[in-house]
């Protein structure tokens, strides 16, 4: 009976050791994925900011041109 309990305890210890090893490997992979997502987020944020700035400057330039044309034609009437 003692041999049976010892074998069961050994199997449990081995199983828990494997489980901990798998958990550590999984957490390291999750950490790598989180770092990759963080880098991607910074890159996308930079691209969106530059795109927004280009759109804003383009729309402001267009708005200024239209306002200038309207004021020229409104002044001639």
TAZI-V26660 format. One record per helix or strand. SS is the DSSP state (H for helix, E for strand). FROM is the first residue (numbers start at 1). LEN is the number of residues. If there is no record, write none. Layout:
SS|FROM|LEN, SS|FROM|LEN
This chain:
H|2|75
